[in-house]
Amino acid sequence: MPMMKRFSALVCASWLLGTTPAGAQQVDVEEVMLDNGMTVLLLPRPGDPNVSAGWVAKVGSVYERPGITGVAHLFEHMMFKGTSTIGTINIEQDLQLIAQLDQVKAQMRVEEAALLEAHRLGRIEDPADPSLRTPEHQSLIERFDGLLEEQSELIIKEDFSRLYSGQGASGMNAGTSYDYTIYFVNVPANKLELWFWMESDRLLNPVFREFYSEREVVHEERRLRTDSTPTGKFQEQFDSLFWQSSPYGWPVVGWPSDLEGITREEALSFFGLYYAPNNLTAALVGDFDPAEARELAERYFGRLSRSDQLSPQPRTREVPQLGEKRMTAYAETNPQVSIRYHSVPDGHVDEPPLVMLGQLLNGRTGRLYRALVEEQQVATGASGGQSGMKFEGMFSLGGTAKDGRTPEEVEQALYAEIDRLKTDPVPERELQKVKNQNAAANFRGLRSNYGLMNQLLVREAWRGWETINSDQALYDAVTVDDIMRVANTYFEPENRAVAVYYREESDEPPDPRLAGLDDQERQQVTQIMAMVEQATPEQLGQLAAQIEQMSGQAPEENQDMIATLREIVQEKLAADGGAR
């Protein structure tokens, strides 16, 4: 179910997977360590007939290397392609065809390399031009396509989804980030063994069928996510500008040339390094018997073999920036400015004050909205906030210019608010209000089994699941002096990158459903709209359910975006005759 997986990466990662730490309430988790090194987190919650179940691989795009960017996200797709018992009607013939496909593809790469070299030297314009192929190359392509057609007769499409939904499970999904890859589903409490069997089977006996065609699916995802959005390609360029040396500078979905060139051998090597049980953590939240879950974990996940090789960690760190970086672009968007400062990773001692500082600035009641939108009236929206990843961090500011005002005016107004924080102490009452809002929002994130399961897994991929109980105290301890100190430490001109966007007019009329959203939200919704058009009725139903789950957990400032997504999905369901 590739569409649904893409939705997860775009939306759930923002509101569920990357949420701020949970509230002061203690979450009583039982940690089970299997002999093979795999960790299983158990959190029984009696009363709900469903169990939110998932697992995380501690690997994302920053663990890649140049030449195979996008491979972590590609595996998010490949893990749904089945096993030796799921996804095929004849495993022996299936494996024979996969071997033949690999053999033919290796021969094709020789021909493709010759065309790429000719293009590099300027002898040909387009290495993909069919007229430039040798007879041997064309023959190999026809042989390859024939094998693909033969294999398609053996494949049971969406077999994972069929098996789960047939037993009452819902919301099967996955998402890839810079730092981790996560897989999850809601299963009836009496079908818990089904989850243990299916998830262990895809780790123990995976068959990465349709590898080459799935690369094309990812290519299409990249087109929808990046190329087809007003500022998608510019945001990607801005990422590369901001991150000089860190792997956070390349896209999670991968660079096009790498997606085209990743071989099955490279992919399998990556899988062997990062999908070993001692690099995985599973979590169950819901109504289940912990003793039964422990027994099932040993029986099924215990079958996986521990790796003797430690998973390589990213080595390259961001070099200190020595001067301001700037980018100017023209796009089909409202004039706006985006500012980024290098900050600190998740868990750094300065992260709590930076998060609190961001919350002072952000939201409809935050300083940026009051100053730029209500008082000065230079912007229609403004935002700011800290993003702490596992190895690096950044603090972002942004604003969209009001009609008749310029991005430069917005930029200077944003700097003015930052400068206030450097010199004028934040009133204690204002800081306490933000702390209360933070604690309340985090407490809401604990209400659903689904959101809590995601939090546990993401935290485990970063610093350990235990931080769900310990981090709130760090946020509550932030002082006025801390706010002023980090403002003076990180918000310097030589530490920032700035992107200024001017409007490039389009002949397409604006979508009225997007009118009330800021530009970042508009871009996210536009991406999802393209995916919705390709979704099946079943996928749309699952997407509608996920939107309702997110509605109860997303902050107030995101509710307009959620309402728009709900409207778009319901319209599509109605058009397809599947409204619910």
GUSEMAR-321584 format. One line per 5 residues: for each residue x, y, z of C-alpha. Coordinates in nm, 4 decimals, decimal comma. Example, Ala and Ser with C-alpha at 12.3 -4.5 7.8 and 13.67 -1.06 7.14 Angstrom:
# residues 2
1,2300 -0,4500 0,7800  1,3670 -0,1060 0,7140
END
This chain:
# residues 580
0,0000 0,0000 0,0000  0,2499 0,2587 -0,1155  0,0105 0,5540 -0,1118  -0,0691 0,5090 0,2528  0,2937 0,4754 0,3432
0,3673 0,8031 0,1724  0,0924 0,9750 0,3667  0,2470 0,8591 0,6876  0,5827 1,0041 0,5996  0,4278 1,3388 0,5119
0,1781 1,3886 0,7877  0,2063 1,1430 1,0730  0,5745 1,2085 1,1072  0,4949 1,5737 1,1732  0,2268 1,5334 1,4356
0,2662 1,1860 1,5831  0,6151 1,0589 1,5241  0,7907 1,3843 1,5986  0,5780 1,5176 1,8813  0,7288 1,7044 2,1707
0,7840 1,5034 2,4856  0,4858 1,3598 2,6666  0,3486 1,5167 2,9830  0,4352 1,4665 3,3452  0,2186 1,1579 3,3729
0,4285 0,8463 3,4224  0,3952 0,5858 3,1488  0,4485 0,2393 3,2967  0,6209 0,0391 3,0250  0,7520 -0,3141 3,0621
1,0733 -0,3600 2,8633  1,1484 -0,7112 2,7381  1,4948 -0,7831 2,5981  1,5144 -1,0935 2,3816  1,8298 -1,3028 2,3592
1,8905 -1,1779 2,0034  1,9027 -0,8160 2,1227  1,5576 -0,7084 2,0082  1,3634 -0,4910 2,2530  0,9867 -0,5261 2,3013
0,7927 -0,2555 2,4915  0,4637 -0,3598 2,6528  0,2034 -0,1123 2,7785  -0,1305 -0,2758 2,8615  -0,4363 -0,0469 2,8574
-0,7481 -0,2435 2,9491  -1,0775 -0,1425 2,7983  -0,9877 -0,0877 2,4335  -1,0547 -0,3924 2,2109  -0,7673 -0,2952 1,9810
-0,3913 -0,2978 2,0202  -0,1663 -0,0437 1,8497  0,1357 -0,2462 1,7454  0,4511 -0,1355 1,5698  0,8255 -0,1613 1,5439
1,1052 0,0724 1,4536  1,4308 0,0135 1,2697  1,6951 0,2565 1,3949  1,7864 0,3644 1,0448  1,6825 0,6501 0,8203
1,8271 0,8547 0,5400  2,1215 0,9917 0,7425  2,2574 0,6374 0,7660  2,2936 0,6195 0,3883  2,5929 0,7195 0,1809
2,6234 0,9064 -0,1490  2,5242 0,6739 -0,4298  2,2465 0,4985 -0,2377  2,0437 0,7912 -0,1047  1,6788 0,6908 -0,0744
1,7541 0,3252 0,0059  1,6118 0,3511 0,3609  1,2852 0,4855 0,2236  1,2904 0,2273 -0,0555  1,2962 -0,0453 0,2089
0,9875 0,1052 0,3669  0,8199 0,0090 0,0401  0,9957 -0,3239 -0,0058  0,8931 -0,4503 0,3378  0,5357 -0,4694 0,2088
0,6277 -0,6902 -0,0869  0,5855 -1,0144 0,1019  0,7763 -1,3159 0,2211  0,8275 -1,6730 0,1132  0,4694 -1,7420 0,2284
0,3000 -1,4051 0,1669  0,2615 -1,2349 -0,1688  0,3093 -1,5193 -0,4170  0,1352 -1,8289 -0,5480  0,4622 -2,0095 -0,6291
0,7679 -1,9148 -0,4258  1,0136 -2,1419 -0,6117  0,9265 -1,9986 -0,9511  0,9143 -1,6506 -0,8032  1,2702 -1,6758 -0,6696
1,3955 -1,8159 -1,0016  1,2487 -1,5181 -1,1857  1,4023 -1,2726 -0,9365  1,7462 -1,4288 -0,9996  1,6942 -1,4026 -1,3761
1,5827 -1,0406 -1,3440  1,8970 -0,9574 -1,1473  2,1136 -1,1246 -1,4105  1,9537 -0,9373 -1,6996  1,9612 -0,6106 -1,5068
2,3361 -0,6487 -1,4488  2,3844 -0,6779 -1,8261  2,1600 -0,3770 -1,8831  2,3704 -0,1681 -1,6441  2,6732 -0,2206 -1,8691
2,4799 -0,0754 -2,1631  2,3404 0,2068 -1,9492  2,6870 0,2958 -1,8215  2,8107 0,3434 -2,1788  2,5248 0,5864 -2,2496
2,5859 0,7778 -1,9275  2,9549 0,8122 -2,0142  2,8695 0,9426 -2,3610  2,6347 1,1944 -2,2004  2,9024 1,3012 -1,9522
3,1372 1,3740 -2,2391  2,8725 1,5719 -2,4259  2,8410 1,3260 -2,7150  2,4677 1,2665 -2,6614  2,1954 1,4823 -2,5079
1,9662 1,2293 -2,3452  2,0988 0,8915 -2,2255  1,7370 0,7713 -2,1922  1,6639 0,8270 -2,5621  1,5490 0,4851 -2,6970
1,6951 0,5588 -3,0399  2,0474 0,5545 -2,8933  2,0252 0,1991 -2,7622  2,2271 -0,0751 -2,9191  2,0406 -0,3830 -3,0513
2,1813 -0,5786 -2,7565  2,0508 -0,3189 -2,5116  1,7044 -0,3241 -2,6666  1,7004 -0,7023 -2,6586  1,7886 -0,7013 -2,2878
1,5081 -0,4573 -2,2136  1,2565 -0,6750 -2,3929  1,3844 -0,9804 -2,2056  1,3589 -0,7916 -1,8748  1,0044 -0,6742 -1,9450
0,9051 -1,0288 -2,0371  1,0366 -1,1602 -1,7053  0,8488 -0,8888 -1,5182  0,5292 -0,9880 -1,6945  0,5913 -1,3522 -1,6113
0,6502 -1,2654 -1,2449  0,3359 -1,0531 -1,2254  0,1321 -1,3715 -1,2829  0,2712 -1,5112 -0,9567  0,2359 -1,2047 -0,7337
-0,0593 -1,1545 -0,4988  -0,0900 -0,7757 -0,4823  -0,1395 -0,6061 -0,1428  -0,1270 -0,9436 0,0318  -0,0147 -0,7929 0,3624
-0,3069 -0,5523 0,3606  -0,5493 -0,8296 0,2632  -0,4359 -1,0585 0,5459  -0,4563 -0,7861 0,8080  -0,7851 -0,6291 0,7002
-0,9440 -0,9729 0,6670  -0,8822 -1,0220 1,0387  -1,0164 -0,6835 1,1434  -0,6883 -0,4913 1,1563  -0,6705 -0,1323 1,0320
-0,4331 0,1550 0,9697  -0,1396 -0,0512 0,8420  0,1195 0,2048 0,7540  0,4850 0,2999 0,7662  0,7047 0,6056 0,7527
1,0686 0,6912 0,6908  1,2444 0,9877 0,8466  1,6022 1,1049 0,8622  1,6684 0,9001 1,1759  1,4368 0,5972 1,1740
1,1881 0,3834 0,9831  0,8658 0,2817 1,1563  0,5956 0,0230 1,0785  0,2605 0,0030 1,2567  -0,0968 -0,1260 1,2510
-0,4001 -0,1514 1,4818  -0,5008 -0,5126 1,5472  -0,7907 -0,6640 1,7438  -0,6742 -0,7832 2,0836  -0,7640 -1,1429 1,9964
-0,5458 -1,1286 1,6832  -0,2210 -1,0378 1,8544  -0,0519 -1,3594 1,7456  -0,1289 -1,2702 1,3845  0,0754 -0,9515 1,4253
0,3708 -1,1333 1,5813  0,3717 -1,3938 1,3053  0,3380 -1,1479 1,0137  0,5906 -0,8946 1,1379  0,8494 -1,1563 1,2310
0,7945 -1,3352 0,8992  0,8716 -1,0257 0,6958  1,1947 -0,9840 0,8905  1,2889 -1,3531 0,8844  1,1812 -1,4531 0,5314
1,1550 -1,1335 0,3243  1,1282 -1,1562 -0,0521  1,1983 -0,8195 -0,2098  1,0007 -0,8818 -0,5235  0,9252 -0,6018 -0,7707
1,2472 -0,4287 -0,6630  1,3098 -0,2541 -0,9936  0,9518 -0,1491 -1,0528  0,9254 -0,0193 -0,6946  1,2142 0,2164 -0,7644
0,9878 0,3704 -1,0264  0,7081 0,3978 -0,7679  0,9465 0,5926 -0,5453  1,0355 0,8100 -0,8446  0,6667 0,8919 -0,8795
0,6419 0,9643 -0,5087  0,9311 1,2033 -0,5428  0,7511 1,3750 -0,8310  0,4343 1,4151 -0,6225  0,6160 1,5203 -0,3070
0,8773 1,7498 -0,4579  0,8498 1,8284 -0,8263  0,4736 1,8907 -0,8380  0,4480 2,1283 -0,5420  0,5029 2,5034 -0,5671
0,8136 2,5163 -0,3487  0,9113 2,1484 -0,3244  1,2234 2,1678 -0,5395  1,3251 2,4952 -0,3784  1,2894 2,3492 -0,0291
1,5149 2,0636 -0,1348  1,7681 2,3157 -0,2631  1,7413 2,5108 0,0601  1,8103 2,1939 0,2600  2,1296 2,1397 0,0619
2,2288 2,5026 0,1123  2,1716 2,4944 0,4873  2,3453 2,1617 0,5539  2,6958 2,1852 0,4124  2,8373 1,8496 0,5194
2,5666 1,6706 0,7196  2,3608 1,3933 0,5524  2,0505 1,5825 0,6677  2,1135 1,7825 0,3534  1,9892 1,5145 0,1146
1,6216 1,4222 0,0760  1,4700 1,1250 0,2561  1,3208 1,0108 -0,0735  1,6685 1,0140 -0,2331  1,8336 1,1863 -0,5282
1,7007 1,0848 -0,8729  2,0319 0,9492 -1,0015  2,0733 0,7325 -0,6915  1,7204 0,5948 -0,7162  1,7932 0,4925 -1,0741
2,1199 0,3251 -0,9849  2,0649 0,1410 -0,6550  2,1256 -0,2294 -0,7101  1,9594 -0,5177 -0,5331  2,2998 -0,6174 -0,3917
2,3458 -0,2733 -0,2346  1,9931 -0,2811 -0,0971  2,0329 -0,6273 0,0556  2,3617 -0,5260 0,2177  2,1884 -0,2240 0,3714
1,9046 -0,4432 0,4981  2,1480 -0,6884 0,6566  2,3253 -0,4085 0,8435  2,0248 -0,2207 0,9788  1,7345 -0,4662 1,0043
1,9027 -0,7071 1,2437  1,6963 -0,7688 1,5613  1,9506 -0,5926 1,7827  1,8726 -0,2735 1,5861  1,4936 -0,3073 1,6219
1,2388 -0,2231 1,8903  0,8723 -0,3255 1,8946  0,5928 -0,1711 2,1016  0,2393 -0,2794 2,1954  -0,0152 -0,0428 2,3517
-0,3704 -0,1561 2,4248  -0,5788 -0,4316 2,5826  -0,3593 -0,7415 2,5931  -0,2146 -0,9884 2,8418  0,1544 -0,9038 2,9040
0,2412 -1,2680 2,9828  0,0941 -1,3789 2,6500  0,2770 -1,0999 2,4672  0,6095 -1,1979 2,6228  0,5579 -1,5596 2,5178
0,4627 -1,4581 2,1629  0,7632 -1,2263 2,1373  0,9980 -1,5096 2,2330  0,8268 -1,7550 1,9988  0,8212 -1,5343 1,6894
1,0729 -1,2481 1,7166  1,3087 -1,4815 1,8988  1,3535 -1,6685 1,5701  1,5541 -1,3783 1,4261  1,9315 -1,4133 1,4339
2,1362 -1,1525 1,6128  2,3921 -0,9713 1,3986  2,7550 -0,9933 1,5058  2,8227 -0,6669 1,3239  2,7236 -0,3378 1,4827
2,5100 -0,1165 1,2631  2,7357 0,1622 1,1314  2,6451 0,5064 1,2651  2,6606 0,8314 1,0642  3,0086 0,9732 1,0871
2,9881 1,3039 0,9042  2,8833 1,5995 1,1167  2,7928 1,9500 1,0099  3,0926 2,1837 0,9942  3,0576 2,5222 1,1664
2,9044 2,7833 0,9403  3,1180 3,0954 0,8959  2,8883 3,3320 0,7105  2,5253 3,3913 0,6224  2,3838 3,1938 0,3288
2,1003 3,3269 0,1102  1,8787 3,1900 -0,1648  1,6312 3,3760 -0,3838  1,3605 3,1915 -0,5766  1,0482 3,2565 -0,7813
0,7651 3,0107 -0,7274  0,3880 2,9771 -0,7576  0,3419 3,0808 -0,3976  0,2817 3,3889 -0,1901  0,5937 3,6015 -0,1237
0,7566 3,4674 0,1907  1,0801 3,4209 0,3802  1,2274 3,1129 0,5485  1,5128 3,1465 0,7994  1,7117 2,8656 0,9595
1,9708 2,8707 1,2357  2,1956 2,5791 1,3263  2,1053 2,4680 1,6771  2,1310 2,1424 1,8756  2,0185 1,7794 1,8444
1,7557 1,5983 2,0470  1,8673 1,5602 2,4093  2,1189 1,8456 2,4134  2,1072 2,0537 2,7313  2,0086 2,3591 2,5261
1,7172 2,1908 2,3501  1,4543 2,2479 2,6234  1,5064 2,6274 2,6302  1,5093 2,6382 2,2494  1,1812 2,4444 2,2377
1,0267 2,6801 2,4927  1,1583 2,9783 2,2980  0,9965 2,8410 1,9833  0,6655 2,7995 2,1622  0,6854 3,1573 2,2866
0,7056 3,2637 1,9237  0,4689 3,0163 1,7595  0,0919 2,9801 1,7312  -0,1954 3,2249 1,7100  -0,1178 3,3520 2,0597
0,2588 3,3582 2,0049  0,4805 3,6606 1,9698  0,5343 3,6290 1,5960  0,1647 3,6219 1,5090  0,0842 3,9094 1,7429
0,3698 4,1262 1,6166  0,3782 4,0530 1,2435  0,0133 3,9739 1,1714  -0,1921 4,1709 1,4225  0,0227 4,4720 1,5151
0,2511 4,5477 1,2205  0,0303 4,3794 0,9579  0,3255 4,2846 0,7402  0,2403 3,9125 0,7252  -0,0571 3,6800 0,6939
0,1173 3,4146 0,9000  0,4422 3,3609 1,0881  0,5956 3,0700 1,2741  0,9074 2,9523 1,4516  1,0357 2,6474 1,6313
1,3171 2,4108 1,7227  1,3706 2,0835 1,5342  1,6073 1,8515 1,7142  1,7016 1,5434 1,5152  1,9243 1,2659 1,6465
2,2578 1,4106 1,5342  2,1888 1,7740 1,4412  1,9338 2,0458 1,5030  1,7935 2,3627 1,3531  1,5703 2,6477 1,4575
1,3359 2,7748 1,1870  1,1543 3,1046 1,1395  0,9183 3,1937 0,8596  0,6495 3,4298 0,7465  0,4276 3,5050 0,4469
0,4024 3,8644 0,3288  0,0655 4,0369 0,3292  -0,0542 4,1884 -0,0004  0,1360 4,5106 -0,0549  0,4184 4,4115 0,1806
0,7489 4,2445 0,0927  0,9384 3,9376 0,2162  1,2185 4,1738 0,3207  0,9817 4,3524 0,5595  0,8765 4,0177 0,7034
1,2403 3,9137 0,7435  1,3334 4,2268 0,9365  1,0261 4,1934 1,1562  1,1282 3,8354 1,2427  1,4784 3,9518 1,3376
1,3295 4,2235 1,5566  1,1378 3,9652 1,7605  1,4512 3,7532 1,7991  1,6501 4,0578 1,9101  1,3858 4,1307 2,1768
1,4503 3,7889 2,3253  1,8232 3,8626 2,3407  1,7846 4,1798 2,5452  1,4440 4,1819 2,7175  1,3734 3,9105 2,9740
1,0565 3,7148 2,9050  0,7974 3,7829 3,1771  0,7698 3,4864 3,4129  0,3956 3,4744 3,3610  0,4346 3,4458 2,9823
0,6908 3,1672 3,0154  0,4724 2,9785 3,2619  0,1767 3,0030 3,0254  0,3844 2,8441 2,7496  0,5002 2,5688 2,9860
0,1381 2,4949 3,0769  0,0381 2,4795 2,7112  0,3308 2,2496 2,6384  0,2402 2,0122 2,9210  -0,1267 2,0075 2,8181
-0,0449 1,9340 2,4547  0,1911 1,6572 2,5523  -0,0641 1,5067 2,7872  -0,3140 1,4957 2,4997  -0,0576 1,2974 2,3017
-0,0866 1,0202 2,5588  -0,4590 0,9673 2,5165  -0,4608 0,7368 2,2147  -0,2910 0,3993 2,1978  -0,1768 0,4799 1,8457
-0,0068 0,8100 1,9345  0,1566 0,6664 2,2454  0,2910 0,3664 2,0562  0,4466 0,6008 1,8003  0,6021 0,8172 2,0695
0,7601 0,5195 2,2418  0,9164 0,3924 1,9213  1,0473 0,7267 1,7998  1,1958 0,8072 2,1381  1,3604 0,4655 2,1436
1,5206 0,5432 1,8055  1,6598 0,8696 1,9461  1,7569 0,8502 2,3154  1,5456 0,5735 2,4623  1,1760 0,5322 2,5366
1,2320 0,6321 2,9015  1,2523 0,9971 2,7979  0,8718 0,9942 2,7721  0,8749 1,0102 3,1538  1,1780 1,2306 3,2120
1,1767 1,5051 2,9497  0,8839 1,7104 3,0784  1,0755 1,8019 3,3930  1,3506 1,9500 3,1742  1,0977 2,1713 2,9976
0,9368 2,2791 3,3215  1,2798 2,3771 3,4577  1,3576 2,6268 3,1776  1,4211 2,9747 3,3177  1,3997 3,3258 3,1792
1,7809 3,3372 3,1827  1,7936 3,0147 2,9784  1,5753 3,1719 2,7101  1,7960 3,4796 2,6860  2,1151 3,2701 2,6881
2,0190 3,0435 2,3947  1,8834 3,3398 2,1981  2,2232 3,5068 2,2219  2,4104 3,1835 2,1538  2,2441 3,0587 1,8367
2,0663 3,3499 1,6654  2,3622 3,5141 1,4956  2,3810 3,6197 1,1268  2,6800 3,3969 1,0491  2,4817 3,0954 1,1788
2,1792 3,1301 0,9537  2,0539 3,0598 0,6038  1,7746 3,2594 0,4434  1,5428 3,1723 0,1551  1,3315 3,4483 0,0017
1,0447 3,3514 -0,2282  0,8778 3,5827 -0,4763  0,5575 3,5050 -0,6615  0,5751 3,3478 -1,0051  0,2303 3,3846 -1,1507
0,0415 3,0775 -1,2657  -0,2469 3,0373 -1,5092  -0,4099 2,7880 -1,2715  -0,6822 2,9378 -1,0463  -0,6151 2,8949 -0,6724
-0,7920 2,6101 -0,4932  -1,0470 2,7714 -0,2563  -1,0015 2,4861 -0,0072  -0,6455 2,6035 0,0573  -0,7309 2,9676 0,1137
-0,7111 2,9623 0,4939  -0,3786 2,7776 0,5185  -0,0288 2,9149 0,5415  0,2184 2,8301 0,2702  0,3807 2,5376 0,4486
0,0422 2,3822 0,5193  -0,0700 2,4543 0,1641  0,2290 2,2677 0,0272  0,1695 1,9660 0,2523  -0,1986 1,9505 0,1585
-0,1149 1,9833 -0,2118  0,1179 1,6838 -0,1836  -0,1477 1,4739 -0,0148  -0,4152 1,5804 -0,2664  -0,2070 1,4303 -0,5461
-0,1767 1,1043 -0,3521  -0,5481 1,0962 -0,2707  -0,6261 1,0965 -0,6411  -0,4400 0,7652 -0,6776  -0,5802 0,5979 -0,3666
-0,8190 0,3045 -0,3637  -1,1478 0,3302 -0,1656  -0,9969 0,1076 0,1039  -0,6907 0,3309 0,1336  -0,9129 0,6390 0,1470
-1,1110 0,4868 0,4312  -0,7920 0,4172 0,6237  -0,6695 0,7688 0,5520  -0,9967 0,9147 0,6816  -0,9568 0,7153 1,0037
-0,5985 0,8382 1,0475  -0,7089 1,1997 1,0014  -0,9638 1,1581 1,2794  -0,6952 1,0112 1,5050  -0,4658 1,3052 1,4350
-0,7426 1,5564 1,4941  -0,7465 1,4780 1,8647  -0,3693 1,5109 1,9005  -0,2602 1,7892 1,6674  -0,2122 2,1392 1,8123
-0,4822 2,4001 1,7625  -0,2923 2,5809 1,4893  -0,2999 2,2640 1,2724  -0,6743 2,2042 1,3027  -0,7559 2,4102 0,9911
-0,5187 2,1912 0,7924  -0,6754 1,8748 0,9330  -1,0231 2,0036 0,8468  -0,9081 2,0676 0,4894  -0,7623 1,7174 0,4623
-1,0864 1,5721 0,5988  -1,2865 1,7629 0,3353  -1,0593 1,6485 0,0515  -1,0767 1,2820 0,1518  -1,4533 1,2892 0,2021
-1,5034 1,4515 -0,1376  -1,2967 1,1786 -0,3009  -1,4814 0,9046 -0,1112  -1,8132 1,0499 -0,2237  -1,6955 1,0764 -0,5832
-1,5874 0,7121 -0,5750  -1,9139 0,6026 -0,4157  -1,7465 0,5100 -0,0883  -1,8400 0,7913 0,1503  -1,8653 0,6814 0,5104
END
